[in-house]
Amino acid sequence: MARLHLFLAALWWGSLCAVGFMVVPMLFMHLETPAIAGHMAAKLFTAQSWLSLMCGLLLLLAAKRLDQDESHTPSPWVIAGMLCALLIEVGVKPHIMARDNMALWHNLGTALYVLQWLCAGKTLWALSPAQTELAVAASSEQSD
């Protein structure tokens, strides 16, 4: 079950990195017009929001099933990241699509996206085994 936690956190954080920091900027560099790139970016961000919400939900359900102790429970970070994804999708996106005060809503969306990225990163960091845990696991495997 610990591998599932790690996989979900890595999928969440990695997809945020790929979509927000690589794919969407490339759309604006390579597509004919900003309008076409913006339309495609909106579709990608919607898919990313749903992926984030599903990863977060599965992380919370898996943590509840394991009944983890407080030191290893990433729940506050997961919930905060899920809230950011939800706010982007239902709060920010409609204003951007309606072209309302674009600078304000793009900046707010960017801030929420970066905050979600930080929450996902903190979750991944919290679930990753420490170097001492890895060394103990490796030495116990060698002695077997």
C-alpha positions, -999 to 999 in steps of 0.1 A, spaced: 0 0 0 29 23 6 39 20 -30 4 30 -41 7 62 -20 41 70 -35 28 62 -71 -2 85 -66 18 113 -52 44 110 -79 17 109 -106 0 140 -92 32 161 -88 47 149 -121 16 156 -141 15 192 -126 51 197 -136 46 183 -172 14 202 -179 20 235 -162 57 240 -167 63 223 -201 33 215 -222 12 246 -219 42 270 -224 50 250 -255 15 254 -268 18 292 -267 52 290 -284 42 267 -313 5 271 -321 -6 297 -346 -25 320 -323 -27 326 -286 -65 319 -288 -59 284 -302 -32 278 -275 -55 291 -248 -83 269 -258 -61 238 -258 -45 249 -225 -80 251 -209 -87 215 -219 -54 204 -205 -59 222 -172 -93 207 -169 -79 172 -174 -51 181 -149 -77 193 -123 -96 160 -125 -64 140 -123 -54 160 -92 -87 155 -76 -87 117 -83 -51 113 -70 -59 133 -39 -91 113 -32 -73 80 -36 -44 92 -14 -69 101 13 -88 68 10 -55 48 11 -43 68 41 -75 62 60 -74 24 51 -38 22 65 -47 43 95 -13 60 94 1 79 124 2 117 123 39 119 113 33 101 80 -1 114 71 0 139 43 -37 146 45 -36 184 52 -14 189 21 -35 166 0 -67 184 10 -51 218 4 -39 207 -31 -74 193 -39 -89 226 -28 -66 245 -51 -75 222 -81 -112 227 -74 -109 265 -70 -90 266 -103 -117 246 -121 -149 261 -107 -137 295 -96 -110 308 -119 -116 290 -152 -150 304 -158 -137 339 -155 -108 332 -178 -131 316 -204 -154 347 -202 -123 369 -206 -131 388 -174 -102 409 -161 -77 385 -177 -46 397 -158 -63 392 -124 -77 357 -131 -46 344 -148 -24 356 -119 -48 340 -94 -50 308 -114 -12 307 -116 -8 313 -79 -33 285 -71 -15 262 -96 19 268 -80 3 263 -45 -12 230 -57 22 220 -71 38 228 -37 12 208 -19 17 178 -42 55 181 -38 52 182 0 30 151 -2 55 133 -24 83 143 -1 64 132 30 57 98 15 92 92 1 113 69 23 142 87 41 178 77 32 181 59 66 150 38 58 164 30 24 198 20 39 181 -3 65 160 -19 38 190 -25 16 211 -40 44 183 -63 55 179 -75 19 217 -82 17 217 -102 49 188 -124 36 
